[in-house]
């Protein structure tokens, strides 16, 4: 499941390598993860397999639930900023990687069909700054990519990508967060540095959905309830928001959380319809009642959350200290980053 754009894009991209200080490593098993992990994803096709990445697009894979890691070759590593990893939910071994870069040839969407051994750059998004990715559970071949120019869609599993917004209509840009309605394939939500947007016609037209949100909030994450799709959650620089009417109105959950932490990711747990894990600048939070009450599981800044497809109580967290793993729904965590040493660098920026 998980860095934010214009007008700060140029500044962020120029300083990321210094901030994160990721050193080049050379392949092989049992390598050390030397920088903050901003994205971690579980592979639904291969038991125990995880993919993790740093902000500077250094990629790793684990075959044993994080006990050890292998460095994956990636053509844009250390030359780009990693924002999203999408493992194809239907086709095994297919990875999609969204990156931005000050050097245009390293920006765009990269795809691997062999679990990261080799990569190709998607021609339709070549040299575009790509910030976010999402796939539709209602249509396995439908995916979306959020860019500085708006949302691009593919309806053939990633072979061809098109910008569908009709000329003359306002649209979200840059798009740094995306989420599909799980039942309505043409309904899609987008987060930007200027609040949230929604389309109900496959991206042809968009409308802003911002009532109740703090003005000009960066929206880092949008989560649609898979059981009640009109219930949404959004992670923002101004805290955690909930909507019960499909985004028409929002409520900040400050009173329930006790603060307005900078919120990077919101993720529904597969073992409970009302259980939410939220990664923030103040640590990892969990709610077992749909956001009514919250408790802190870890004080470490959390930027990505993933669940084991075969064991839903096993949770993986991407943090500044690497990957953490819990076997009991977040009650206890252990390091899942072989050889990881403490990181004492400046806090990274998710997008």
N, C-alpha and C positions, 0 to 999 in steps of 0.2 A: 502497500500500500502503500513513503515517502519520501524552493528556494525562490523571490518575487520581483517583478519587472519595472518597466518604465514608470516614472522618469528616472529611477535609480539603476536601470539596467547596466549602463556603461560603467558606472562606479563599481557596482558589485562584481561584474565580470573581470574588471581590471585588478581587483584585490583578492579574489578568491584563492588563487594559488598561494599567496602569502599567508592568508588567514588560516588555511587548512594545512599547509605544509606537508602534503603527501609526497613521500619519497618513492621513486620508481622501484618496483620489485620485478623479479623475473620468474614467472610461472612456477609450476611444481606444487605438490601438496604441502599442507601444513605451513603455509606462509603466515606471517604476522600481519594483521590489519593495523596500519599505523596511523589512521586518521579517523575523524568522526564519520559514522555511517549515517547517511541521510535517507537511504532507501533500502528496505529489505522486503523481499517477496518470497512466498512459498510456492513451489512448483506443484501443481495439482496432478501432474502426470507421472512424477517420479518420487516415490516415498523417501522422505528425509531430505529432499533437495531444496536448497535455498539459493537465492541470488541476492547479493548485497552490493551496494555501491557508495562511494564517497562523493562529495560535492564536485570534486575535480574529475569525475568519470572514471575512477579506478574501480573495476568490477571484480567480484569474487563469487565463487560458487562453493557450496558445501553439499556433500552427499550424505552426511551423518548428523543432520539437525544442528549443525554449528560446532561440532566437536573439532573439526579441522576444515581448512579452506584452501581452495586453489585459485590462483590469480588467472583471470580470463583476459585474453588479448582483446583490446578494443581500439580501433583506429583513432578515436578522438580523445583518448585518455590524456589527462594533464593539459589538454588544449581546449577543453570545453567544460561546461557546467552541467552536471547531471540533474535532471528534474524528475524523471519518471521512468519506471521499469514496468512493462506490461508483458506477462507471460500469457500466451494465447490460451484461452480457456478450453478450446476444443482440439487444436492441433498440437500434438506433442513436439517438444524441442524448439518451438518458435518463440523467440524473445524480441520485443520491441523496446528501443531505448530512445528517450527524448532528451535532446541536449540543446543548449545555446552556446554561442562562442563569438568572441570578437573577430576571429578569423572565419570568414563566411564558409569556407570549404569544410569546416568541422561542425557547422551548425546543421540541425535538421533531425530527421528520424532515421535510425539505423535498425536493420532487421537481421536476425540470425535464424537460420533454419536447422542448426546443428548444435543447439545448446551453448552458443557463444564461441564456438571454435573459429568460425569465420563470419564476416559481416558484409552487408551491402547497404548503401545509402539509398533511401527511397527517393526516386527521382522527382515525384510530385511535390516533395517538401524539401528538396535540396536547397541549402543555404537559407532556409527559413529558421527563425528562432522558435523552437518548439518547447513549450513549458509543461504540457500536461497530456495525459492519455486516459482513455476510458473505453471499456467494452460493454456491450449491451447483453444482459442476461435474457432478454426477450428475443434476440436475434444474434446468434453466435458470429455472424459474418459482419455485423455492424460495429464499427469502432469510431472513435473521435480523437482528434488531436487538437490541442489548443495552442495557438501561435500568436505572434504579435499582430498578425493581420486578421485574426478571428479564428473560427472553428472550421476545420477540414474534416470531412467524413469519408469513410470507406464502407461500401456495401458488399464488398467481395473479399473480406478477410484480410485486407491490407495491400492488395495488388495495385489499386488505383484510389487516389484521394482527390476530393473535390471540395471547393469552397462554395457552399450552397446559398448563402445569404443573397437575397435579391438586391439589385442596385437601388440606392435611394433609401434603404432602411438602416436604422441604427443597429449596431451589433456590438457585442462585447469584444474588447481588445485592450491590452493583450489578455489572453485567456490562460490563467495559471492553475485553474482547478476545473474538473469536469465530473459529471455524474449523470448516468441515464436513469430514467424511470424504469423499474424492473419489469413492468407490464406493458407500458406504452412506448413502443420503439421510436416514435417520433418526438417524444418528450425528453428534453435534455437540459441540464442546469450547468451554468458556467460561472466561475468565480474570477474576478479581476481585482486589480488594485483600487477599483472604484465600485465596490459592492458586487451584487449578484444579478444574474440574468437567467431568462428561461425562454425556451422555444417549445412549441407544441406541434410544429409542422416540419420537423426534420432540419431545422436551421434556416428555412426560407426567411422567416422573420423572427425577431427577438423582442422581448420587453424586459425592462429593468424590474427587479423584485427587491426592493430595499426598505419598505416600510418597517420601522422598528429597529433597523440597523444604524449604528453610529455612522454619521456621514463620512464618506471617503475611506471606509475600512478596507484593508487588504483582506480578501477572502482566499485563504490558503487551501481549504478543503471543504467539499460538500459531500454529505452522506445521505442517501435516500433509504428509508426504512424498507427492507425487503418484504415485510408483512403488511405494513400500512404506508403505501407510497406517498400519501399526502403529508406524512410526517418527515421532515427534513432536519438535518443538523448541519451547521456550518462552523468551521474553525476560522478565526480571524485574528488580526492584530489587536482587536478590541475585545476578544474573549470568545465564548462559545454561544452560539445562537441556536434556537429551535423554532421551527414553524410547524403548525398543525394543519395548515390549509394550502399545501403545495407551494409555499413561498410567497403567498400574497401578503402575509404579515409575519414578523419575526419577534422573538423575545430573547433578550440577553439573559443568560442563566447566571449572572453575577451573584444574585442573592443565594442561589443554591450552592454555587461553587465557593463563594466567599471572596472572590477576586475576579479580575478580568485578565487572566493570563494570556499571553501571546500563544495562540492555539494553532499548531501546525497540521494536525491530522485528527480526524474523527473516524472511528471504525466500529461497526457492529460486530459483536462476538457471535460466532455461529452456534454457540450452545444456549443462547437465550435471546428472545426477541427484544427484550428491553435492556440488554446489557451492552454498554458502550465503553470503549477504551478511547481515551483522548490524550494525545501527546502535546505537551505545552512547554513553554520556557521554564515553568515552575516544576515540571516533572510529569509523570504518568498518572492520570486520573482514571477512575472507573465509576460508572453508575450502573446499578442493577435495576433501576426503575424508570428508565427512559429519560433520565436527566433531572429527576426531581431531587435526588440527593447524590452526593459525590464523596469519594474518599481517595486519598493519595496513596498510590502503590509504590512509587519510587520518586526520589527527589531529582533524579537525573533528567536533564532536558531530553525529551523524546520527540523524534521527528518522523518515525515510521512505525507501523504496527502490522504484523502478519500473523495468521493463524495456521496451524498445521491442518491440512485438509482431512487427515485421517484421525487426528486426536485434537478435537476442538478446544480442549483445556490447555493445550500447549501453545504458548504465545511467544512471539519473537519481537523484540523492540530494537529499532535503530537509534543509537545514542551517540554522544560525543566520545564515549569510551568503547565504541564498537557495538557488537550485537549482544543483547541479553536474552536469555531464555527462561521461561517459566513453565513448569509442568502442572501447575495448580491454579490456572486462571489469574496469574499475577500476584498471588499471595507471597511467593518467594521467587527470586531471580538468581541466576548464575551467569557467569561470563560464557558466551558462546563464540569467543574470538580467540583462537589459539595464539599464544604468544603476545597478546595485546598488552601494551604498557599503558600506564595512565597518560591521558592527554591533557595538557595544561595550556592549551591555546585559547585564543579568543573564540567566543561562541559563534558557530557558523550560522549563516543565513540560509533558510531552506530554499528560497527561489531568488 
